[in-house]
Amino acid sequence: MRTTQALTTSTVDAVVHLAIEAALDPEGWPVLLSRLAEETGAVGAMFAVCSFRDPEDGFIFVSRLDPQLTRRYLDNYQDNPLSRCMVGVRAGTVVDQRERVDERELRRSPFYSDVLVPQGVHTLVAMPIDLGAGYRGVGGIGLPYSSRGIAARARGTELLRVASPYLQRACGVSMRLRSHTHLDAALEGVLNAMPYAILVVDAAGKVLFANGKAEALVARNDGLDIVDGRIAPTSRSDSNRLGQLVREAAQPPGHGQLRGDGMCSISRVSGAAPYSVLVAPLPDVRDRLRLRSRPFAMLVVTDPAASERAADAAPERLQALYGLTSMEAKVAVAFGKGYGGPRVAQELDIAPSTVHSHLMQVFGKTGVQRQAELVRLLTRIGVLDIE
């Protein structure tokens, strides 16, 4: 514990290095926080995000703090007098929370008696981070001090101030990675709900994800298999063609413009109608975080024998995915099949002006602007068959 010594360059460098590691790997946070507590004489250290709206949105990394009380804090006390007093404090500004909070309000709160007192915490030196304009809550790095360790607060304040740019960056990257993880889980759920076999592969054809229908299709071993972790059509010519399309779709960043979707067929050992395969670019969202990553491609595999059955459920799936009304979904499917406005009106027994109105709603809700884009969207998400 170093509570009175002046900060040294080596101390700051060590904290900065650990902050970079924590940004890249969440498991690095306890190490960084432990070092902060050791260097500043704090009871412990934390990186917390408190949600005033939904506790599920909050999270915390801690070091040297009671895990049961940490859990109690997350479940019941994210909205507390100390977190409330940080609202409006500029990101990166280091403050002593006890100097900002109403002392009587704090002592009357269950948070004080249930979380602070059992750990001997008298105050926290905190550095808030920017959570964005739409987030109802606060977050940042906190160093809790006991009444006997108040003299060490100056060292904690100074270390947080000097390392603030690096700590803010580490917190921000961790927030985005956490959001990306939730996005991955949601995307996986959507892909598993699709009516066709979907695989995500890298440029070498290594399978990184396969939904349930893809796993069932591969298990039939009827022209398409996974060998040594890579997608492997039985036919050599099919394998060469699919490999070329995957490499073109999964180009590394900076290696030219991504090509559009490619298509090929995969012959089947059983002699049944070939599978149709759409190969679409799927750039890795981690590139936005400027982290090392590789680009992916998505394969949508359709079985012509199953396409007719799947088409019957297409309107319901569009309603679930994009919030379309029943009629909007039917109009979308009809235009997706390549029908013109007059035929759509005749098929659905509605006026041409009503067809146009529904189509504009479809464009707005799905984010496309032309019929060709709608066809491409419906094909890519597996709602329509691939001709």
C-alpha positions, -999 to +999 in steps of 0.1 A: +000+000+000+014+033-011-006+061+005+019+090+011+046+085-016+044+107-047+032+091-079+060+079-101+062+074-138+064+037-134+032+036-114+013+056-140+028+035-168+017+003-150-019+015-146-020+027-182-007-007-194-033-026-173-061-003-186-052-012-222-053-049-213-087-045-195-101-027-226-092-057-248-101-084-223-128-080-195-108-105-174-082-078-170-105-055-150-099-072-116-062-069-121-064-032-130-087-025-101-065-044-076-035-023-087-055+009-083-065+000-048-030-010-039-015+022-052-040+045-036-047+029-002-084+024-010-106-002+005-110-016-030-118-004-065-147-007-089-157+000-125-195+003-123-224+014-145-256+021-125-289+022-143-317+042-128-342+026-152-335-012-153-310-030-130-304-055-158-286-027-177-261-021-149-229-041-142-198-039-120-162-051-119-147-050-084-115-058-065-112-064-027-149-057-021-174-081-006-190-102-035-223-107-016-227-070-010-217-063-046-245-086-057-269-068-033-258-035-047-265-046-083-299-061-074-313-033-052-291-002-049-279+011-083-301+041-078-286+055-046-276+089-032-239+085-042-247+076-078-274+103-080-248+130-069-227+121-100-255+131-125-242+161-145-205+157-135-184+160-167-168+127-178-132+124-166-136+148-137-124+133-104-146+141-074-151+131-038-186+118-037-191+125+000-185+162-007-213+163-032-240+142-014-265+153+012-251+136+043-285+132+061-301+117+030-272+093+026-273+081+062-311+076+061-308+054+029-309+016+031-279+017+007-258+033+035-266+007+061-268-024+038-237-017+015-214+010+028-214+004+066-207-034+065-176-027+043-164+003+064-167+027+034-169+064+043-165+079+009-156+072-027-133+091-050-149+087-085-142+094-121-174+093-143-175+082-179-197+093-208-226+068-212-244+087-239-273+111-239-300+084-238-287+064-209-305+070-176-278+064-150-241+070-143-209+050-145-172+052-140-142+042-118-146+044-080-121+041-051-139+036-018-121+048+014-127+041+051-127+069+076-091+059+086-079+061+050-092+096+042-056+109+041-049+087+011-077+102-010-053+128-025-032+100-040-063+083-054-075+115-068-042+123-085-038+088-100-073+088-115-067+124-128-034+115-145-047+082-159-081+095-168-078+095-206-067+058-206-092+047-180-121+064-199-110+047-231-108+013-214-143+019-199-157+030-232-143+000-251-156-024-224-191-009-227-191-013-265-178-049-262-205-057-237-231-042-260-216-063-289-219-094-268-256-088-262-260-080-299-244-114-308-268-132-285-298-114-301-284-121-336-280-158-328-316-159-317-328-143-349-306-167-371-319-197-352-355-186-359-349-183-397-366-210-418-334-219-437-300-233-429-276-204-420-239-207-414-213-180-406-178-187-419-145-170-423-126-165-455-111-201-452-145-216-449-142-223-411-176-225-396-181-201-368-218-205-363-245-228-376-281-225-367-302-256-359-314-261-394-279-259-408-268-286-383-297-308-393-289-303-430-252-311-426-261-342-405-279-356-435-246-357-454-264-352-487-239-331-506-228-307-479-206-316-449-183-300-423-148-315-424-121-303-400-143-275-390-147-262-426-177-262-449-171-290-475-194-297-504-190-333-517-185-322-553-150-308-560-164-283-585-191-272-560-164-268-534-142-247-556-171-224-566-184-220-530-148-214-517-143-186-543-176-169-533-167-171-496-133-156-502-148-128-523-174-120-496-150-122-467-123-099-478-101-084-450-106-047-443-086-025-467-084-052-494-108-036-518-146-031-518-167-060-506-185-076-535-222-082-535-240-114-527-230-145-547-250-176-554-242-212-564-259-246-562-247-277-544-254-310-560-267-337-537-256-373-533-292-385-531-300-371-566-326-347-551-328-311-564-295-292-556-293-269-526-293-232-534-266-212-515-265-174-511-231-161-499-233-126-484-207-104-469-210-101-431-184-075-420-173-079-384-187-052-361-156-054-340-138-034-367-157-004-354-138-008-322-105-009-341-096-043-326-080-072-344-106-093-362-114-111-394-143-106-417-170-132-421-195-144-447-230-157-442-243-187-461-280-191-465-287-227-478-322-235-491-337-268-500-361-265-529-382-293-514-388-273-483-392-239-499-429-243-507-437-251-470-416-222-458-433-197-481-466-202-464-452-188-432-433-159-448-459-131-439-459-141-402-421-141-400-420-106-416-446-093-391-424-106-362-391-093-376-401-058-388-434-051-371-454-051-403-492-054-403-507-085-418-515-068-451-481-050-453-464-084-449-485-099-477-477-070-500-440-073-491-440-110-500-458-104-533-434-077-544-405-099-532-417-125-556-413-100-584-449-091-589-458-056-602-483-033-585-514-043-606-508-080-600-503-074-563-536-055-562-554-083-581-539-111-559-548-094-527-580-079-539-572-043-529-569-010-547-536+000-565-534+031-543-537+009-512-509-013-525-487+017-530-495+030-495-486-004-480-454-007-500-442+027-487-449+015-451-429-017-459-400+004-473-400+026-442-401-003-417-375-025-434-351+003-444-351-003-481-360+021-509-366+000-540-383-033-550-349-048-559-336-041-524-367-056-509-362-088-529-326-089-518-335-083-481-362-110-481-338-135-497-309-127-474-330-132-442-344-165-456-380-153-459-382-161-497-367-189-517-336-182-537-343-187-574 
